[in-house]
Amino acid sequence: MILKRLKIDTWIGDPTNCYIIIDEKSKEIMVIDPAGDVEKIKKTIDILKGKLKYIYLTHCHGDHITGVKELKEKCGGKILIHRFDADGLNDKSVNLSLYIDIPEIELEADSRIDDGDIIHLGDLEFKVIHTPGHTKGGSSLYCEKEKCLFSGDTMFRGTWGRTDLPTSSMKDIMNSITNKIMKLPDDTIVYPGHGKSTMIREERPIYLELKPRLL
């Protein structure tokens, strides 16, 4: 697996992490959360000489989906999102386009995914983990073979996602982290929707021992 992280500047001021994954054998590519700057994403896909198979959305917020339509038009690929966030792609009050100075977003998912679904990218397998809390349909992608998790805005390095937004819930996000994400192996690398990566072992004390992150 080759993994590229692109930092996409958005209206919230904090760059969104867009991840580009390629299976080296099949050359199949998945893009996670294309927040914008589609030319940069397309250039990376062209450099990798792969074919875009999936556009995976960890949730429906505008700072993660603004580039989806243009990317699909230019590179193809199927849009995947958890079924509980699929309607939010066309709901300006949920995807937050109502509250910010960007054009109204209108998207349709090609497939609505569920907890436990397996997404294949060549020889790679990614398991969908439904991790509600930041949104009701937030999801994370786990690749056991590569020991990595793409957590969207559910969990960041040293903290968790906002729960003061439409369909969000503090109870749900804590449950998602403690009872789902923290069950993964210690050496799992976590790639969040914003900021730096981390590891399960580094975050475990925060949620299971109520201790602050040291570094």
MISE-550719 format. One record per residue (C-alpha): residue in three letters; x, y negated, z. Coordinates in steps of 0.2 Angstrom, whole numbers, plus 5000, padded with zeros to 4 digits. Layout:
<seses>
ALAXYZ/...
</seses>
This chain:
<seses>
MET500050005000/ILE500649824996/LEU499849695006/LYS499849505003/ARG499149375014/LEU498649205006/LYS498249055017/ILE496748965009/ASP496348795015/THR494548765019/TRP493348635026/ILE493648685044/GLY495448635044/ASP496048805049/PRO496648905034/THR495749065031/ASN496749225028/CYS496349305011/TYR497149475010/ILE497549564994/ILE497849754995/ILE498449864981/ASP498650044980/GLU500350064972/LYS499850224962/SER498150184955/LYS498449994954/GLU496749974961/ILE496549804971/MET495449744985/VAL495249564990/ILE494649525007/ASP493849355011/PRO494249254995/ALA493949085003/GLY494348974988/ASP495948934978/VAL495449064966/GLU496849024954/LYS498149074968/ILE497249234971/LYS497149274952/LYS498949234950/THR499349364964/ILE498249494956/ASP499149464939/ILE500849474947/LEU500349644955/LYS499749704938/GLY498249784946/LYS496349794943/LEU495149714955/LYS493949844962/TYR493249764977/ILE492949594985/TYR492649635003/LEU491749505014/THR492049525033/HIS490549415036/CYS489449285027/HIS490249115032/GLY490648985019/ASP492548975024/HIS492649155019/ILE491649165003/THR491749004994/GLY492849084980/VAL491949244978/LYS490849194963/GLU492349124953/LEU493449264957/LYS492149394951/GLU491849294935/LYS493749294932/CYS494349464938/GLY492749574940/GLY492649684956/LYS491149734966/ILE490549624981/LEU490449724997/ILE489649655014/HIS488749735028/ARG486949745025/PHE486549635041/ASP487549485033/ALA486949515015/ASP485449395016/GLY486649265024/LEU487549245008/ASN485949155001/ASP485449075017/LYS486248905020/SER485848895038/VAL486749055041/ASN488249035029/LEU488448865036/SER488348765019/LEU486948675027/TYR488048595040/ILE489548555030/ASP489948455014/ILE490048595002/PRO488848644988/GLU487548764993/ILE488248944991/GLU487249074982/LEU487849254981/GLU487249424979/ALA488149584985/ASP488449724973/SER488349844988/ARG487749835006/ILE488849935017/ASP488550015034/ASP489550065050/GLY490650215046/ASP490650195027/ILE492250245018/ILE492950135005/HIS494250214993/LEU495650114985/GLY496650244975/ASP497350364988/LEU496950235002/GLU495450255014/PHE494650105023/LYS493350145036/VAL491950005039/ILE491749965058/HIS490249865061/THR490849725073/PRO489449605076/GLY489549455087/HIS490249315077/THR488849355065/LYS487549495066/GLY488349585051/GLY490149555054/SER491249705050/SER493049755051/LEU494049875039/TYR495150005047/CYS496550105037/GLU497150245048/LYS498550295036/GLU499250115036/LYS498850085054/CYS498049925051/LEU496349835054/PHE495649685045/SER494549605059/GLY493849455051/ASP493249325064/THR492849455077/MET494549455085/PHE496149345084/ARG497849345091/GLY497449305110/THR495649265108/TRP493949305099/GLY492849225087/ARG491549085090/THR489849145097/ASP488848975096/LEU488348995078/PRO486749065069/THR486549255073/SER488149255084/SER488149335101/MET489449335115/LYS488749505122/ASP488949585105/ILE490649515101/MET491349585118/ASN490549745115/SER491249755097/ILE493049725104/THR493049825120/ASN492049975113/LYS492649985095/ILE494249885091/MET495049925108/LYS494750115104/LEU496050105090/PRO497850165093/ASP499050045101/ASP500150025086/THR498749965075/ILE499149805067/VAL497649685067/TYR497549555053/PRO496249425058/GLY495249295047/HIS496349155054/GLY498049135061/LYS499349265065/SER499249455065/THR499349555081/MET499349725088/ILE498049825098/ARG499349855112/GLU499649665114/GLU497749625115/ARG497149765126/PRO497549675143/ILE496449535138/TYR494849635137/LEU495249795147/GLU496249715162/LEU495649525161/LYS497349465159/PRO497949325148/ARG499049365133/LEU500849325137/LEU501549285120/
</seses>
